[in-house]
Amino acid sequence: MSNRRQSLLILIVYFIIYALPSVLTAAFQNLGSQVFLIQTLDYLIGAVVLLWLATRSPKSNPIESQPQSWLKVLFWSIAGLVVAIVGQLVILQITQWLGYSTASTNTTTLLTVGQKYPFFFLAIFVGAPIMEEIVFRKVLFGNFTPMLGTVGAALIASLLFSFAHADGHIVLYACLGLWFCWLYRHTGRIQTSMFAHILMNALIVVQVFLH
């Protein structure tokens, strides 16, 4: 499978996975809380499908031309988590100083659902991060780099990543997107940004249970 065909198929499948819960809710209005179970299964199955599709091309994109060792991937995944958390705190503090709200509607909604239906947390810190890293980093950042250069591709992919969250915190999500792009580019392995992203979301979930 060519890189272009692979990337297009990944994007199509991602949009189907993303839209499926809403479509089912609209079609079957008596689903009730079952929609959260459906969404969880949808995201987990979607993550497996996208992971499989991401391995179908025999030719790596330019980002993956010189992959680093798995030991470095582990190191940068953990370091990536630390930088992502600290960066978020700094950006939120600046946001507060500027007089803007630091509340995240998207995060609050997801965590509220997760507290009521704990299985939903699997969608938050397993399914969603895996799919987002494949789509926004491997596919978009990876494909845009030859055309726009590393910086241009990272900016476009990160802005799209931010807009996809539809949360109002465009700068915050864009900065996270740029950091995940850097992790991917630095190690040449999508697993680095993927692990860092999973750990970041998992840490947020753990904080919910600790409170």
C-alpha positions as CSV (number, residue, x, y, z in Angstrom):
1,M,0.0,0.0,0.0
2,S,1.4,3.4,-1.0
3,N,1.9,6.1,1.7
4,R,-0.7,8.3,0.0
5,R,-3.3,5.6,-0.1
6,Q,-2.5,4.5,3.4
7,S,-2.8,8.0,4.8
8,L,-6.1,8.7,3.0
9,L,-7.6,5.4,4.3
10,I,-6.5,6.2,7.9
11,L,-8.1,9.6,7.7
12,I,-11.4,8.2,6.3
13,V,-11.5,5.5,9.0
14,Y,-10.7,8.1,11.7
15,F,-13.6,10.3,10.6
16,I,-16.0,7.3,10.6
17,I,-14.8,6.2,14.1
18,Y,-15.2,9.8,15.3
19,A,-18.6,10.3,13.9
20,L,-20.1,6.8,14.6
21,P,-21.3,7.5,18.2
22,S,-23.1,10.7,17.2
23,V,-24.7,9.0,14.2
24,L,-25.9,6.1,16.3
25,T,-27.3,8.5,19.0
26,A,-29.2,10.3,16.4
27,A,-30.5,7.1,14.7
28,F,-31.4,5.3,18.0
29,Q,-32.5,7.9,20.5
30,N,-33.2,5.3,23.2
31,L,-29.6,4.3,23.6
32,G,-29.2,6.3,26.8
33,S,-26.0,5.6,28.7
34,Q,-25.2,2.7,26.4
35,V,-23.7,5.3,24.0
36,F,-20.7,5.7,26.3
37,L,-20.0,1.9,26.1
38,I,-20.4,2.1,22.3
39,Q,-18.0,5.1,22.2
40,T,-15.5,3.3,24.3
41,L,-15.6,0.1,22.1
42,D,-15.6,2.3,19.0
43,Y,-12.4,4.1,20.1
44,L,-10.6,1.0,21.2
45,I,-11.4,-0.9,18.1
46,G,-10.6,2.2,16.1
47,A,-7.2,2.4,17.7
48,V,-6.4,-1.2,16.8
49,V,-7.6,-0.7,13.2
50,L,-5.5,2.5,12.8
51,L,-2.5,0.9,14.3
52,W,-2.9,-2.0,11.8
53,L,-3.3,0.4,8.9
54,A,-0.3,2.5,10.0
55,T,1.9,-0.6,9.5
56,R,0.7,-1.4,6.0
57,S,3.1,0.7,4.0
58,P,6.5,-0.8,3.3
59,K,8.0,2.7,2.9
60,S,8.4,5.0,6.0
61,N,7.8,8.7,5.8
62,P,10.8,11.1,6.2
63,I,10.2,11.5,9.9
64,E,10.9,7.8,10.5
65,S,14.0,7.5,8.3
66,Q,16.4,7.3,11.3
67,P,14.5,5.8,14.2
68,Q,16.2,5.9,17.6
69,S,16.5,2.9,20.0
70,W,13.6,1.8,22.2
71,L,15.5,2.9,25.3
72,K,15.6,6.4,24.0
73,V,11.9,6.1,23.1
74,L,11.2,5.2,26.7
75,F,13.3,8.1,28.0
76,W,11.7,10.7,25.7
77,S,8.2,9.3,26.4
78,I,8.7,10.0,30.1
79,A,10.5,13.3,29.5
80,G,7.7,14.2,27.1
81,L,5.1,13.6,29.8
82,V,7.0,15.9,32.2
83,V,7.4,18.7,29.7
84,A,3.8,18.4,28.6
85,I,2.4,18.7,32.1
86,V,4.7,21.6,33.1
87,G,3.9,23.3,29.8
88,Q,0.2,23.1,30.4
89,L,0.6,24.5,33.9
90,V,2.6,27.5,32.6
91,I,0.1,28.2,29.7
92,L,-2.9,27.9,32.0
93,Q,-1.2,30.3,34.5
94,I,-0.5,32.8,31.8
95,T,-4.1,32.4,30.6
96,Q,-5.4,33.1,34.1
97,W,-3.1,36.2,34.4
98,L,-4.6,37.5,31.2
99,G,-8.0,37.2,32.7
100,Y,-9.3,34.3,30.6
101,S,-11.0,31.2,31.9
102,T,-8.8,28.2,32.4
103,A,-11.7,25.8,32.5
104,S,-11.7,23.1,29.9
105,T,-15.2,22.1,28.8
106,N,-13.9,19.2,26.8
107,T,-11.9,17.7,29.6
108,T,-14.5,18.4,32.3
109,T,-17.2,16.6,30.2
110,L,-15.0,13.6,29.5
111,L,-14.0,13.2,33.1
112,T,-17.6,13.6,34.4
113,V,-18.7,10.8,32.1
114,G,-15.7,8.7,33.2
115,Q,-16.5,9.2,36.9
116,K,-20.0,7.8,36.3
117,Y,-18.9,5.1,33.8
118,P,-15.3,4.1,34.7
119,F,-14.9,2.0,31.5
120,F,-15.1,5.2,29.5
121,F,-11.6,6.1,30.8
122,L,-10.2,3.5,28.4
123,A,-11.4,5.7,25.5
124,I,-9.8,8.7,27.1
125,F,-6.3,7.4,27.8
126,V,-5.9,4.5,25.4
127,G,-8.2,4.9,22.3
128,A,-8.1,8.6,21.7
129,P,-4.3,9.2,22.2
130,I,-3.4,6.3,19.9
131,M,-5.7,7.5,17.1
132,E,-4.7,11.2,17.5
133,E,-1.0,10.4,17.3
134,I,-1.5,8.3,14.2
135,V,-3.7,10.9,12.5
136,F,-2.2,14.2,13.5
137,R,1.5,13.3,13.9
138,K,2.2,10.2,11.6
139,V,-0.3,11.1,8.8
140,L,-0.6,14.9,8.8
141,F,2.8,16.0,10.2
142,G,4.5,13.1,8.3
143,N,2.9,13.9,5.0
144,F,3.1,17.7,5.2
145,T,6.8,17.7,6.1
146,P,8.2,17.1,2.5
147,M,5.9,19.8,1.2
148,L,6.0,22.5,3.9
149,G,9.2,21.7,5.9
150,T,9.3,20.5,9.5
151,V,8.2,23.8,11.1
152,G,5.3,24.4,8.6
153,A,4.1,20.9,8.8
154,A,4.2,20.9,12.6
155,L,2.2,24.2,12.8
156,I,-0.5,23.0,10.4
157,A,-0.8,19.5,12.1
158,S,-0.9,21.1,15.6
159,L,-3.5,23.7,14.7
160,L,-5.7,21.0,13.3
161,F,-5.1,19.0,16.4
162,S,-6.2,22.0,18.5
163,F,-9.3,22.7,16.4
164,A,-10.3,19.1,16.6
165,H,-10.7,19.4,20.4
166,A,-13.1,22.3,20.0
167,D,-12.3,23.5,23.5
168,G,-11.4,27.2,23.0
169,H,-7.9,26.6,24.4
170,I,-6.3,26.8,20.9
171,V,-2.9,27.9,22.1
172,L,-2.7,25.2,24.8
173,Y,-3.6,22.3,22.4
174,A,-1.5,23.7,19.6
175,C,1.6,23.8,21.9
176,L,0.9,20.2,23.0
177,G,0.6,19.3,19.4
178,L,3.9,21.0,18.6
179,W,5.6,19.2,21.5
180,F,4.3,15.8,20.3
181,C,5.5,16.6,16.8
182,W,9.0,17.3,18.2
183,L,9.0,14.0,20.1
184,Y,8.1,12.1,17.0
185,R,10.6,14.0,14.8
186,H,13.4,13.7,17.4
187,T,13.1,9.9,17.9
188,G,11.7,8.9,14.5
189,R,9.1,6.7,16.2
190,I,5.4,7.5,16.6
191,Q,5.4,5.4,19.7
192,T,7.3,8.2,21.6
193,S,4.6,10.8,21.2
194,M,2.0,8.1,21.6
195,F,3.3,6.9,24.9
196,A,3.8,10.5,26.2
197,H,0.2,11.3,25.2
198,I,-1.2,8.2,26.8
199,L,0.7,8.9,30.0
200,M,-0.5,12.5,30.1
201,N,-4.2,11.5,29.7
202,A,-3.8,8.6,32.2
203,L,-2.3,11.0,34.8
204,I,-5.3,13.3,34.4
205,V,-7.6,10.3,35.0
206,V,-5.6,9.2,38.1
207,Q,-6.0,12.7,39.6
208,V,-9.8,12.2,39.3
209,F,-9.6,9.0,41.4
210,L,-7.3,10.6,43.9
211,H,-9.8,13.4,44.5
